[in-house]
């Protein structure tokens, strides 16, 4: 039987904050994957499917706004909701 939980990708370069977010959402029944930077997030976005993206705005390298731009330009993810954290 397939897992019917909603899948979330949470992206933040602050490891403790990311861990707390993952624990909180997992306890509520969500399947949460995490990425510690924008580059890793884009790799996951291109090969996995998600129901929601939670992005830190300020990250070194590829920031959350650039990740969101990538999400919106991809036909597979362009309508997936995005929540920004800062």
N, CA, C and O atoms as a Maestro MAE file, in Angstrom:
{
 s_m_m2io_version
 :::
 2.0.0
}

f_m_ct {
 s_m_title
 :::
 protein
 m_atom[344] {
  # First column is atom index #
  i_m_mmod_type
  r_m_x_coord
  r_m_y_coord
  r_m_z_coord
  i_m_residue_number
  s_m_chain_name
  s_m_pdb_residue_name
  s_m_pdb_atom_name
  i_m_atomic_number
  :::
  1 25 0.840 -1.178 0.000 1 A "UNK " " N  " 7
  2 3 0.000 0.000 0.000 1 A "UNK " " CA " 6
  3 2 0.885 1.241 0.000 1 A "UNK " " C  " 6
  4 15 1.853 1.301 0.758 1 A "UNK " " O  " 8
  5 25 0.578 2.220 -0.824 2 A "UNK " " N  " 7
  6 3 1.368 3.442 -0.934 2 A "UNK " " CA " 6
  7 2 1.145 4.330 0.282 2 A "UNK " " C  " 6
  8 15 0.074 4.320 0.889 2 A "UNK " " O  " 8
  9 25 2.170 5.093 0.625 3 A "UNK " " N  " 7
  10 3 2.098 6.042 1.726 3 A "UNK " " CA " 6
  11 2 1.268 7.235 1.270 3 A "UNK " " C  " 6
  12 15 1.602 7.875 0.274 3 A "UNK " " O  " 8
  13 25 0.191 7.539 1.986 4 A "UNK " " N  " 7
  14 3 -0.708 8.618 1.573 4 A "UNK " " CA " 6
  15 2 -0.442 9.922 2.325 4 A "UNK " " C  " 6
  16 15 -1.187 10.890 2.171 4 A "UNK " " O  " 8
  17 25 0.615 9.952 3.137 5 A "UNK " " N  " 7
  18 3 0.925 11.181 3.869 5 A "UNK " " CA " 6
  19 2 1.371 12.273 2.904 5 A "UNK " " C  " 6
  20 15 2.001 11.993 1.885 5 A "UNK " " O  " 8
  21 25 1.046 13.502 3.229 6 A "UNK " " N  " 7
  22 3 1.485 14.649 2.433 6 A "UNK " " CA " 6
  23 2 2.991 14.794 2.579 6 A "UNK " " C  " 6
  24 15 3.532 14.658 3.677 6 A "UNK " " O  " 8
  25 25 3.669 15.072 1.462 7 A "UNK " " N  " 7
  26 3 5.129 15.196 1.444 7 A "UNK " " CA " 6
  27 2 5.536 16.662 1.444 7 A "UNK " " C  " 6
  28 15 5.035 17.465 0.657 7 A "UNK " " O  " 8
  29 25 6.444 16.989 2.335 8 A "UNK " " N  " 7
  30 3 6.929 18.355 2.467 8 A "UNK " " CA " 6
  31 2 8.441 18.351 2.314 8 A "UNK " " C  " 6
  32 15 9.129 17.486 2.854 8 A "UNK " " O  " 8
  33 25 8.955 19.337 1.564 9 A "UNK " " N  " 7
  34 3 10.390 19.575 1.516 9 A "UNK " " CA " 6
  35 2 10.652 20.859 2.288 9 A "UNK " " C  " 6
  36 15 10.165 21.926 1.914 9 A "UNK " " O  " 8
  37 25 11.425 20.754 3.367 10 A "UNK " " N  " 7
  38 3 11.804 21.902 4.176 10 A "UNK " " CA " 6
  39 2 13.274 22.202 3.913 10 A "UNK " " C  " 6
  40 15 14.114 21.302 3.944 10 A "UNK " " O  " 8
  41 25 13.581 23.475 3.654 11 A "UNK " " N  " 7
  42 3 14.936 23.872 3.280 11 A "UNK " " CA " 6
  43 2 15.386 25.012 4.184 11 A "UNK " " C  " 6
  44 15 14.739 26.057 4.247 11 A "UNK " " O  " 8
  45 25 16.505 24.803 4.889 12 A "UNK " " N  " 7
  46 3 17.044 25.834 5.771 12 A "UNK " " CA " 6
  47 2 18.499 25.502 6.052 12 A "UNK " " C  " 6
  48 15 18.847 24.337 6.245 12 A "UNK " " O  " 8
  49 25 19.351 26.522 6.076 13 A "UNK " " N  " 7
  50 3 20.762 26.295 6.387 13 A "UNK " " CA " 6
  51 2 21.025 26.275 7.889 13 A "UNK " " C  " 6
  52 15 22.152 26.018 8.310 13 A "UNK " " O  " 8
  53 25 20.015 26.540 8.698 14 A "UNK " " N  " 7
  54 3 20.114 26.489 10.159 14 A "UNK " " CA " 6
  55 2 19.677 25.086 10.601 14 A "UNK " " C  " 6
  56 15 18.485 24.799 10.711 14 A "UNK " " O  " 8
  57 25 20.667 24.219 10.851 15 A "UNK " " N  " 7
  58 3 20.366 22.809 11.142 15 A "UNK " " CA " 6
  59 2 19.443 22.618 12.344 15 A "UNK " " C  " 6
  60 15 18.515 21.815 12.252 15 A "UNK " " O  " 8
  61 25 19.646 23.316 13.475 16 A "UNK " " N  " 7
  62 3 18.714 23.131 14.599 16 A "UNK " " CA " 6
  63 2 17.273 23.537 14.259 16 A "UNK " " C  " 6
  64 15 16.327 22.849 14.643 16 A "UNK " " O  " 8
  65 25 17.112 24.640 13.548 17 A "UNK " " N  " 7
  66 3 15.764 25.078 13.158 17 A "UNK " " CA " 6
  67 2 15.132 24.065 12.211 17 A "UNK " " C  " 6
  68 15 13.947 23.754 12.327 17 A "UNK " " O  " 8
  69 25 15.919 23.554 11.280 18 A "UNK " " N  " 7
  70 3 15.419 22.565 10.323 18 A "UNK " " CA " 6
  71 2 15.011 21.277 11.047 18 A "UNK " " C  " 6
  72 15 13.978 20.686 10.734 18 A "UNK " " O  " 8
  73 25 15.821 20.852 12.006 19 A "UNK " " N  " 7
  74 3 15.490 19.652 12.781 19 A "UNK " " CA " 6
  75 2 14.212 19.816 13.584 19 A "UNK " " C  " 6
  76 15 13.401 18.894 13.671 19 A "UNK " " O  " 8
  77 25 14.036 20.997 14.173 20 A "UNK " " N  " 7
  78 3 12.820 21.258 14.954 20 A "UNK " " CA " 6
  79 2 11.593 21.277 14.051 20 A "UNK " " C  " 6
  80 15 10.543 20.745 14.411 20 A "UNK " " O  " 8
  81 25 11.725 21.884 12.886 21 A "UNK " " N  " 7
  82 3 10.617 21.930 11.930 21 A "UNK " " CA " 6
  83 2 10.251 20.520 11.473 21 A "UNK " " C  " 6
  84 15 9.076 20.157 11.412 21 A "UNK " " O  " 8
  85 25 11.268 19.741 11.157 22 A "UNK " " N  " 7
  86 3 11.020 18.355 10.718 22 A "UNK " " CA " 6
  87 2 10.326 17.552 11.809 22 A "UNK " " C  " 6
  88 15 9.357 16.845 11.534 22 A "UNK " " O  " 8
  89 25 10.809 17.651 13.038 23 A "UNK " " N  " 7
  90 3 10.207 16.898 14.145 23 A "UNK " " CA " 6
  91 2 8.759 17.315 14.367 23 A "UNK " " C  " 6
  92 15 7.886 16.469 14.556 23 A "UNK " " O  " 8
  93 25 8.511 18.606 14.344 24 A "UNK " " N  " 7
  94 3 7.164 19.123 14.566 24 A "UNK " " CA " 6
  95 2 6.194 18.633 13.497 24 A "UNK " " C  " 6
  96 15 5.100 18.169 13.817 24 A "UNK " " O  " 8
  97 25 6.585 18.734 12.241 25 A "UNK " " N  " 7
  98 3 5.700 18.309 11.148 25 A "UNK " " CA " 6
  99 2 5.547 16.788 11.092 25 A "UNK " " C  " 6
  100 15 4.465 16.281 10.797 25 A "UNK " " O  " 8
  101 25 6.621 16.068 11.373 26 A "UNK " " N  " 7
  102 3 6.550 14.599 11.374 26 A "UNK " " CA " 6
  103 2 5.591 14.101 12.444 26 A "UNK " " C  " 6
  104 15 4.842 13.150 12.216 26 A "UNK " " O  " 8
  105 25 5.610 14.743 13.613 27 A "UNK " " N  " 7
  106 3 4.692 14.363 14.693 27 A "UNK " " CA " 6
  107 2 3.237 14.570 14.291 27 A "UNK " " C  " 6
  108 15 2.338 13.938 14.845 27 A "UNK " " O  " 8
  109 25 3.010 15.442 13.342 28 A "UNK " " N  " 7
  110 3 1.658 15.721 12.872 28 A "UNK " " CA " 6
  111 2 1.277 14.877 11.651 28 A "UNK " " C  " 6
  112 15 0.233 15.094 11.037 28 A "UNK " " O  " 8
  113 25 2.133 13.918 11.313 29 A "UNK " " N  " 7
  114 3 1.786 12.951 10.281 29 A "UNK " " CA " 6
  115 2 2.280 13.254 8.880 29 A "UNK " " C  " 6
  116 15 1.901 12.566 7.933 29 A "UNK " " O  " 8
  117 25 3.123 14.274 8.728 30 A "UNK " " N  " 7
  118 3 3.649 14.601 7.403 30 A "UNK " " CA " 6
  119 2 4.937 13.840 7.134 30 A "UNK " " C  " 6
  120 15 5.702 13.544 8.052 30 A "UNK " " O  " 8
  121 25 5.167 13.530 5.872 31 A "UNK " " N  " 7
  122 3 6.420 12.932 5.419 31 A "UNK " " CA " 6
  123 2 7.335 14.094 5.045 31 A "UNK " " C  " 6
  124 15 7.127 14.743 4.019 31 A "UNK " " O  " 8
  125 25 8.342 14.357 5.868 32 A "UNK " " N  " 7
  126 3 9.181 15.543 5.694 32 A "UNK " " CA " 6
  127 2 10.579 15.156 5.252 32 A "UNK " " C  " 6
  128 15 11.256 14.361 5.903 32 A "UNK " " O  " 8
  129 25 11.000 15.732 4.131 33 A "UNK " " N  " 7
  130 3 12.389 15.634 3.695 33 A "UNK " " CA " 6
  131 2 13.007 16.998 3.919 33 A "UNK " " C  " 6
  132 15 12.311 18.014 3.908 33 A "UNK " " O  " 8
  133 25 14.322 17.021 4.123 34 A "UNK " " N  " 7
  134 3 14.988 18.284 4.378 34 A "UNK " " CA " 6
  135 2 16.197 18.451 3.468 34 A "UNK " " C  " 6
  136 15 16.776 17.485 2.972 34 A "UNK " " O  " 8
  137 25 16.554 19.719 3.269 35 A "UNK " " N  " 7
  138 3 17.777 20.079 2.558 35 A "UNK " " CA " 6
  139 2 18.388 21.259 3.306 35 A "UNK " " C  " 6
  140 15 17.677 22.148 3.774 35 A "UNK " " O  " 8
  141 25 19.702 21.253 3.411 36 A "UNK " " N  " 7
  142 3 20.406 22.289 4.156 36 A "UNK " " CA " 6
  143 2 20.847 23.467 3.313 36 A "UNK " " C  " 6
  144 15 21.449 24.410 3.826 36 A "UNK " " O  " 8
  145 25 20.551 23.422 2.016 37 A "UNK " " N  " 7
  146 3 20.923 24.540 1.144 37 A "UNK " " CA " 6
  147 2 20.092 24.483 -0.137 37 A "UNK " " C  " 6
  148 15 19.431 23.486 -0.424 37 A "UNK " " O  " 8
  149 25 20.144 25.571 -0.893 38 A "UNK " " N  " 7
  150 3 19.355 25.670 -2.104 38 A "UNK " " CA " 6
  151 2 19.761 24.692 -3.188 38 A "UNK " " C  " 6
  152 15 18.913 24.189 -3.926 38 A "UNK " " O  " 8
  153 25 21.057 24.420 -3.288 39 A "UNK " " N  " 7
  154 3 21.543 23.491 -4.313 39 A "UNK " " CA " 6
  155 2 20.964 22.101 -4.107 39 A "UNK " " C  " 6
  156 15 20.472 21.478 -5.048 39 A "UNK " " O  " 8
  157 25 21.025 21.613 -2.853 40 A "UNK " " N  " 7
  158 3 20.466 20.290 -2.558 40 A "UNK " " CA " 6
  159 2 18.952 20.276 -2.752 40 A "UNK " " C  " 6
  160 15 18.388 19.280 -3.206 40 A "UNK " " O  " 8
  161 25 18.300 21.379 -2.409 41 A "UNK " " N  " 7
  162 3 16.850 21.468 -2.570 41 A "UNK " " CA " 6
  163 2 16.465 21.308 -4.039 41 A "UNK " " C  " 6
  164 15 15.542 20.560 -4.363 41 A "UNK " " O  " 8
  165 25 17.162 21.999 -4.916 42 A "UNK " " N  " 7
  166 3 16.840 21.921 -6.346 42 A "UNK " " CA " 6
  167 2 17.026 20.507 -6.869 42 A "UNK " " C  " 6
  168 15 16.230 20.042 -7.685 42 A "UNK " " O  " 8
  169 25 18.061 19.817 -6.416 43 A "UNK " " N  " 7
  170 3 18.254 18.417 -6.823 43 A "UNK " " CA " 6
  171 2 17.059 17.562 -6.404 43 A "UNK " " C  " 6
  172 15 16.558 16.759 -7.192 43 A "UNK " " O  " 8
  173 25 16.601 17.737 -5.150 44 A "UNK " " N  " 7
  174 3 15.454 16.959 -4.667 44 A "UNK " " CA " 6
  175 2 14.182 17.324 -5.421 44 A "UNK " " C  " 6
  176 15 13.399 16.446 -5.782 44 A "UNK " " O  " 8
  177 25 13.975 18.608 -5.657 45 A "UNK " " N  " 7
  178 3 12.782 19.074 -6.359 45 A "UNK " " CA " 6
  179 2 12.701 18.461 -7.757 45 A "UNK " " C  " 6
  180 15 11.619 18.115 -8.230 45 A "UNK " " O  " 8
  181 25 13.845 18.333 -8.405 46 A "UNK " " N  " 7
  182 3 13.865 17.813 -9.775 46 A "UNK " " CA " 6
  183 2 13.641 16.307 -9.850 46 A "UNK " " C  " 6
  184 15 13.289 15.796 -10.913 46 A "UNK " " O  " 8
  185 25 13.836 15.582 -8.749 47 A "UNK " " N  " 7
  186 3 13.667 14.129 -8.841 47 A "UNK " " CA " 6
  187 2 12.564 13.550 -7.956 47 A "UNK " " C  " 6
  188 15 12.213 12.379 -8.106 47 A "UNK " " O  " 8
  189 25 12.014 14.339 -7.043 48 A "UNK " " N  " 7
  190 3 10.963 13.865 -6.140 48 A "UNK " " CA " 6
  191 2 9.694 14.690 -6.341 48 A "UNK " " C  " 6
  192 15 9.710 15.704 -7.040 48 A "UNK " " O  " 8
  193 25 8.598 14.252 -5.726 49 A "UNK " " N  " 7
  194 3 7.338 15.000 -5.761 49 A "UNK " " CA " 6
  195 2 6.971 15.414 -4.346 49 A "UNK " " C  " 6
  196 15 7.114 14.641 -3.399 49 A "UNK " " O  " 8
  197 25 6.492 16.653 -4.218 50 A "UNK " " N  " 7
  198 3 6.130 17.202 -2.917 50 A "UNK " " CA " 6
  199 2 4.780 17.897 -2.996 50 A "UNK " " C  " 6
  200 15 4.351 18.340 -4.061 50 A "UNK " " O  " 8
  201 25 4.121 17.981 -1.845 51 A "UNK " " N  " 7
  202 3 2.840 18.676 -1.730 51 A "UNK " " CA " 6
  203 2 3.012 20.099 -1.206 51 A "UNK " " C  " 6
  204 15 2.103 20.920 -1.328 51 A "UNK " " O  " 8
  205 25 4.175 20.393 -0.621 52 A "UNK " " N  " 7
  206 3 4.441 21.708 -0.051 52 A "UNK " " CA " 6
  207 2 5.944 21.905 0.058 52 A "UNK " " C  " 6
  208 15 6.691 20.967 0.339 52 A "UNK " " O  " 8
  209 25 6.376 23.145 -0.171 53 A "UNK " " N  " 7
  210 3 7.771 23.528 0.042 53 A "UNK " " CA " 6
  211 2 7.817 24.579 1.136 53 A "UNK " " C  " 6
  212 15 7.048 25.539 1.115 53 A "UNK " " O  " 8
  213 25 8.728 24.396 2.100 54 A "UNK " " N  " 7
  214 3 8.971 25.404 3.123 54 A "UNK " " CA " 6
  215 2 10.421 25.839 2.941 54 A "UNK " " C  " 6
  216 15 11.343 25.038 3.097 54 A "UNK " " O  " 8
  217 25 10.615 27.114 2.609 55 A "UNK " " N  " 7
  218 3 11.934 27.608 2.231 55 A "UNK " " CA " 6
  219 2 12.398 28.733 3.146 55 A "UNK " " C  " 6
  220 15 11.646 29.666 3.427 55 A "UNK " " O  " 8
  221 25 13.633 28.639 3.604 56 A "UNK " " N  " 7
  222 3 14.283 29.754 4.280 56 A "UNK " " CA " 6
  223 2 14.630 30.774 3.201 56 A "UNK " " C  " 6
  224 15 15.153 30.407 2.149 56 A "UNK " " O  " 8
  225 25 14.348 32.036 3.449 57 A "UNK " " N  " 7
  226 3 14.641 33.069 2.457 57 A "UNK " " CA " 6
  227 2 16.141 33.306 2.356 57 A "UNK " " C  " 6
  228 15 16.693 33.341 1.257 57 A "UNK " " O  " 8
  229 25 16.799 33.469 3.494 58 A "UNK " " N  " 7
  230 3 18.222 33.845 3.520 58 A "UNK " " CA " 6
  231 2 19.115 32.633 3.725 58 A "UNK " " C  " 6
  232 15 19.258 32.123 4.837 58 A "UNK " " O  " 8
  233 25 19.712 32.183 2.629 59 A "UNK " " N  " 7
  234 3 20.686 31.091 2.689 59 A "UNK " " CA " 6
  235 2 21.857 31.480 1.801 59 A "UNK " " C  " 6
  236 15 21.675 32.178 0.803 59 A "UNK " " O  " 8
  237 25 23.060 31.032 2.157 60 A "UNK " " N  " 7
  238 3 24.200 31.297 1.266 60 A "UNK " " CA " 6
  239 2 24.058 30.508 -0.029 60 A "UNK " " C  " 6
  240 15 23.392 29.473 -0.064 60 A "UNK " " O  " 8
  241 25 24.675 30.993 -1.075 61 A "UNK " " N  " 7
  242 3 24.569 30.314 -2.374 61 A "UNK " " CA " 6
  243 2 23.210 30.586 -2.967 61 A "UNK " " C  " 6
  244 15 22.816 31.744 -3.107 61 A "UNK " " O  " 8
  245 25 22.488 29.545 -3.317 62 A "UNK " " N  " 7
  246 3 21.140 29.687 -3.868 62 A "UNK " " CA " 6
  247 2 20.172 29.920 -2.708 62 A "UNK " " C  " 6
  248 15 19.987 29.046 -1.861 62 A "UNK " " O  " 8
  249 25 19.554 31.107 -2.676 63 A "UNK " " N  " 7
  250 3 18.663 31.434 -1.563 63 A "UNK " " CA " 6
  251 2 17.234 30.940 -1.832 63 A "UNK " " C  " 6
  252 15 16.941 30.399 -2.898 63 A "UNK " " O  " 8
  253 25 16.365 31.136 -0.857 64 A "UNK " " N  " 7
  254 3 14.996 30.644 -0.964 64 A "UNK " " CA " 6
  255 2 14.207 31.247 -2.112 64 A "UNK " " C  " 6
  256 15 13.380 30.569 -2.722 64 A "UNK " " O  " 8
  257 25 14.455 32.520 -2.413 65 A "UNK " " N  " 7
  258 3 13.752 33.152 -3.528 65 A "UNK " " CA " 6
  259 2 14.151 32.525 -4.854 65 A "UNK " " C  " 6
  260 15 13.314 32.356 -5.740 65 A "UNK " " O  " 8
  261 25 15.430 32.178 -4.995 66 A "UNK " " N  " 7
  262 3 15.896 31.530 -6.222 66 A "UNK " " CA " 6
  263 2 15.340 30.108 -6.332 66 A "UNK " " C  " 6
  264 15 15.004 29.652 -7.424 66 A "UNK " " O  " 8
  265 25 15.246 29.414 -5.199 67 A "UNK " " N  " 7
  266 3 14.640 28.078 -5.209 67 A "UNK " " CA " 6
  267 2 13.173 28.191 -5.629 67 A "UNK " " C  " 6
  268 15 12.686 27.380 -6.417 67 A "UNK " " O  " 8
  269 25 12.476 29.192 -5.105 68 A "UNK " " N  " 7
  270 3 11.075 29.392 -5.471 68 A "UNK " " CA " 6
  271 2 10.942 29.679 -6.971 68 A "UNK " " C  " 6
  272 15 10.025 29.176 -7.619 68 A "UNK " " O  " 8
  273 25 11.838 30.471 -7.510 69 A "UNK " " N  " 7
  274 3 11.812 30.752 -8.947 69 A "UNK " " CA " 6
  275 2 11.950 29.444 -9.734 69 A "UNK " " C  " 6
  276 15 11.246 29.234 -10.722 69 A "UNK " " O  " 8
  277 25 12.856 28.569 -9.296 70 A "UNK " " N  " 7
  278 3 13.027 27.258 -9.935 70 A "UNK " " CA " 6
  279 2 11.733 26.449 -9.844 70 A "UNK " " C  " 6
  280 15 11.323 25.816 -10.817 70 A "UNK " " O  " 8
  281 25 11.100 26.471 -8.685 71 A "UNK " " N  " 7
  282 3 9.832 25.747 -8.489 71 A "UNK " " CA " 6
  283 2 8.773 26.254 -9.462 71 A "UNK " " C  " 6
  284 15 8.076 25.458 -10.092 71 A "UNK " " O  " 8
  285 25 8.650 27.554 -9.585 72 A "UNK " " N  " 7
  286 3 7.612 28.154 -10.429 72 A "UNK " " CA " 6
  287 2 7.875 27.967 -11.919 72 A "UNK " " C  " 6
  288 15 6.935 28.009 -12.713 72 A "UNK " " O  " 8
  289 25 9.115 27.764 -12.314 73 A "UNK " " N  " 7
  290 3 9.452 27.563 -13.726 73 A "UNK " " CA " 6
  291 2 9.321 26.107 -14.160 73 A "UNK " " C  " 6
  292 15 9.366 25.813 -15.355 73 A "UNK " " O  " 8
  293 25 9.162 25.201 -13.213 74 A "UNK " " N  " 7
  294 3 9.065 23.776 -13.502 74 A "UNK " " CA " 6
  295 2 7.588 23.388 -13.607 74 A "UNK " " C  " 6
  296 15 6.855 23.524 -12.628 74 A "UNK " " O  " 8
  297 25 7.137 22.912 -14.762 75 A "UNK " " N  " 7
  298 3 5.719 22.546 -14.920 75 A "UNK " " CA " 6
  299 2 5.236 21.535 -13.878 75 A "UNK " " C  " 6
  300 15 4.063 21.553 -13.506 75 A "UNK " " O  " 8
  301 25 6.106 20.670 -13.410 76 A "UNK " " N  " 7
  302 3 5.746 19.649 -12.418 76 A "UNK " " CA " 6
  303 2 5.442 20.269 -11.049 76 A "UNK " " C  " 6
  304 15 4.640 19.723 -10.291 76 A "UNK " " O  " 8
  305 25 6.074 21.402 -10.729 77 A "UNK " " N  " 7
  306 3 5.951 21.982 -9.390 77 A "UNK " " CA " 6
  307 2 5.360 23.386 -9.367 77 A "UNK " " C  " 6
  308 15 5.182 23.962 -8.294 77 A "UNK " " O  " 8
  309 25 5.056 23.939 -10.524 78 A "UNK " " N  " 7
  310 3 4.680 25.354 -10.584 78 A "UNK " " CA " 6
  311 2 3.461 25.724 -9.752 78 A "UNK " " C  " 6
  312 15 3.316 26.884 -9.367 78 A "UNK " " O  " 8
  313 25 2.582 24.772 -9.463 79 A "UNK " " N  " 7
  314 3 1.386 25.062 -8.671 79 A "UNK " " CA " 6
  315 2 1.470 24.561 -7.229 79 A "UNK " " C  " 6
  316 15 0.494 24.651 -6.484 79 A "UNK " " O  " 8
  317 25 2.618 24.039 -6.838 80 A "UNK " " N  " 7
  318 3 2.806 23.532 -5.477 80 A "UNK " " CA " 6
  319 2 2.976 24.720 -4.525 80 A "UNK " " C  " 6
  320 15 3.753 25.631 -4.808 80 A "UNK " " O  " 8
  321 25 2.254 24.715 -3.397 81 A "UNK " " N  " 7
  322 3 2.368 25.814 -2.443 81 A "UNK " " CA " 6
  323 2 3.780 25.951 -1.872 81 A "UNK " " C  " 6
  324 15 4.496 24.967 -1.689 81 A "UNK " " O  " 8
  325 25 4.158 27.211 -1.595 82 A "UNK " " N  " 7
  326 3 5.455 27.537 -0.996 82 A "UNK " " CA " 6
  327 2 5.204 28.418 0.220 82 A "UNK " " C  " 6
  328 15 4.441 29.382 0.157 82 A "UNK " " O  " 8
  329 25 5.855 28.076 1.324 83 A "UNK " " N  " 7
  330 3 5.857 28.907 2.534 83 A "UNK " " CA " 6
  331 2 7.285 29.357 2.751 83 A "UNK " " C  " 6
  332 15 8.212 28.548 2.706 83 A "UNK " " O  " 8
  333 25 7.471 30.673 2.993 84 A "UNK " " N  " 7
  334 3 8.805 31.204 3.267 84 A "UNK " " CA " 6
  335 2 9.006 31.394 4.766 84 A "UNK " " C  " 6
  336 15 8.101 31.829 5.478 84 A "UNK " " O  " 8
  337 25 10.205 31.061 5.229 85 A "UNK " " N  " 7
  338 3 10.634 31.323 6.603 85 A "UNK " " CA " 6
  339 2 11.783 32.311 6.549 85 A "UNK " " C  " 6
  340 15 12.580 32.295 5.611 85 A "UNK " " O  " 8
  341 25 11.868 33.153 7.534 86 A "UNK " " N  " 7
  342 3 13.013 34.057 7.602 86 A "UNK " " CA " 6
  343 2 13.286 34.444 9.035 86 A "UNK " " C  " 6
  344 15 14.216 35.205 9.303 86 A "UNK " " O  " 8
  :::
 }
 m_bond[343] {
  # First column is bond index #
  i_m_from
  i_m_to
  i_m_order
  :::
  1 1 2 1
  2 2 3 1
  3 3 4 2
  4 3 5 1
  5 5 6 1
  6 6 7 1
  7 7 8 2
  8 7 9 1
  9 9 10 1
  10 10 11 1
  11 11 12 2
  12 11 13 1
  13 13 14 1
  14 14 15 1
  15 15 16 2
  16 15 17 1
  17 17 18 1
  18 18 19 1
  19 19 20 2
  20 19 21 1
  21 21 22 1
  22 22 23 1
  23 23 24 2
  24 23 25 1
  25 25 26 1
  26 26 27 1
  27 27 28 2
  28 27 29 1
  29 29 30 1
  30 30 31 1
  31 31 32 2
  32 31 33 1
  33 33 34 1
  34 34 35 1
  35 35 36 2
  36 35 37 1
  37 37 38 1
  38 38 39 1
  39 39 40 2
  40 39 41 1
  41 41 42 1
  42 42 43 1
  43 43 44 2
  44 43 45 1
  45 45 46 1
  46 46 47 1
  47 47 48 2
  48 47 49 1
  49 49 50 1
  50 50 51 1
  51 51 52 2
  52 51 53 1
  53 53 54 1
  54 54 55 1
  55 55 56 2
  56 55 57 1
  57 57 58 1
  58 58 59 1
  59 59 60 2
  60 59 61 1
  61 61 62 1
  62 62 63 1
  63 63 64 2
  64 63 65 1
  65 65 66 1
  66 66 67 1
  67 67 68 2
  68 67 69 1
  69 69 70 1
  70 70 71 1
  71 71 72 2
  72 71 73 1
  73 73 74 1
  74 74 75 1
  75 75 76 2
  76 75 77 1
  77 77 78 1
  78 78 79 1
  79 79 80 2
  80 79 81 1
  81 81 82 1
  82 82 83 1
  83 83 84 2
  84 83 85 1
  85 85 86 1
  86 86 87 1
  87 87 88 2
  88 87 89 1
  89 89 90 1
  90 90 91 1
  91 91 92 2
  92 91 93 1
  93 93 94 1
  94 94 95 1
  95 95 96 2
  96 95 97 1
  97 97 98 1
  98 98 99 1
  99 99 100 2
  100 99 101 1
  101 101 102 1
  102 102 103 1
  103 103 104 2
  104 103 105 1
  105 105 106 1
  106 106 107 1
  107 107 108 2
  108 107 109 1
  109 109 110 1
  110 110 111 1
  111 111 112 2
  112 111 113 1
  113 113 114 1
  114 114 115 1
  115 115 116 2
  116 115 117 1
  117 117 118 1
  118 118 119 1
  119 119 120 2
  120 119 121 1
  121 121 122 1
  122 122 123 1
  123 123 124 2
  124 123 125 1
  125 125 126 1
  126 126 127 1
  127 127 128 2
  128 127 129 1
  129 129 130 1
  130 130 131 1
  131 131 132 2
  132 131 133 1
  133 133 134 1
  134 134 135 1
  135 135 136 2
  136 135 137 1
  137 137 138 1
  138 138 139 1
  139 139 140 2
  140 139 141 1
  141 141 142 1
  142 142 143 1
  143 143 144 2
  144 143 145 1
  145 145 146 1
  146 146 147 1
  147 147 148 2
  148 147 149 1
  149 149 150 1
  150 150 151 1
  151 151 152 2
  152 151 153 1
  153 153 154 1
  154 154 155 1
  155 155 156 2
  156 155 157 1
  157 157 158 1
  158 158 159 1
  159 159 160 2
  160 159 161 1
  161 161 162 1
  162 162 163 1
  163 163 164 2
  164 163 165 1
  165 165 166 1
  166 166 167 1
  167 167 168 2
  168 167 169 1
  169 169 170 1
  170 170 171 1
  171 171 172 2
  172 171 173 1
  173 173 174 1
  174 174 175 1
  175 175 176 2
  176 175 177 1
  177 177 178 1
  178 178 179 1
  179 179 180 2
  180 179 181 1
  181 181 182 1
  182 182 183 1
  183 183 184 2
  184 183 185 1
  185 185 186 1
  186 186 187 1
  187 187 188 2
  188 187 189 1
  189 189 190 1
  190 190 191 1
  191 191 192 2
  192 191 193 1
  193 193 194 1
  194 194 195 1
  195 195 196 2
  196 195 197 1
  197 197 198 1
  198 198 199 1
  199 199 200 2
  200 199 201 1
  201 201 202 1
  202 202 203 1
  203 203 204 2
  204 203 205 1
  205 205 206 1
  206 206 207 1
  207 207 208 2
  208 207 209 1
  209 209 210 1
  210 210 211 1
  211 211 212 2
  212 211 213 1
  213 213 214 1
  214 214 215 1
  215 215 216 2
  216 215 217 1
  217 217 218 1
  218 218 219 1
  219 219 220 2
  220 219 221 1
  221 221 222 1
  222 222 223 1
  223 223 224 2
  224 223 225 1
  225 225 226 1
  226 226 227 1
  227 227 228 2
  228 227 229 1
  229 229 230 1
  230 230 231 1
  231 231 232 2
  232 231 233 1
  233 233 234 1
  234 234 235 1
  235 235 236 2
  236 235 237 1
  237 237 238 1
  238 238 239 1
  239 239 240 2
  240 239 241 1
  241 241 242 1
  242 242 243 1
  243 243 244 2
  244 243 245 1
  245 245 246 1
  246 246 247 1
  247 247 248 2
  248 247 249 1
  249 249 250 1
  250 250 251 1
  251 251 252 2
  252 251 253 1
  253 253 254 1
  254 254 255 1
  255 255 256 2
  256 255 257 1
  257 257 258 1
  258 258 259 1
  259 259 260 2
  260 259 261 1
  261 261 262 1
  262 262 263 1
  263 263 264 2
  264 263 265 1
  265 265 266 1
  266 266 267 1
  267 267 268 2
  268 267 269 1
  269 269 270 1
  270 270 271 1
  271 271 272 2
  272 271 273 1
  273 273 274 1
  274 274 275 1
  275 275 276 2
  276 275 277 1
  277 277 278 1
  278 278 279 1
  279 279 280 2
  280 279 281 1
  281 281 282 1
  282 282 283 1
  283 283 284 2
  284 283 285 1
  285 285 286 1
  286 286 287 1
  287 287 288 2
  288 287 289 1
  289 289 290 1
  290 290 291 1
  291 291 292 2
  292 291 293 1
  293 293 294 1
  294 294 295 1
  295 295 296 2
  296 295 297 1
  297 297 298 1
  298 298 299 1
  299 299 300 2
  300 299 301 1
  301 301 302 1
  302 302 303 1
  303 303 304 2
  304 303 305 1
  305 305 306 1
  306 306 307 1
  307 307 308 2
  308 307 309 1
  309 309 310 1
  310 310 311 1
  311 311 312 2
  312 311 313 1
  313 313 314 1
  314 314 315 1
  315 315 316 2
  316 315 317 1
  317 317 318 1
  318 318 319 1
  319 319 320 2
  320 319 321 1
  321 321 322 1
  322 322 323 1
  323 323 324 2
  324 323 325 1
  325 325 326 1
  326 326 327 1
  327 327 328 2
  328 327 329 1
  329 329 330 1
  330 330 331 1
  331 331 332 2
  332 331 333 1
  333 333 334 1
  334 334 335 1
  335 335 336 2
  336 335 337 1
  337 337 338 1
  338 338 339 1
  339 339 340 2
  340 339 341 1
  341 341 342 1
  342 342 343 1
  343 343 344 2
  :::
 }
}
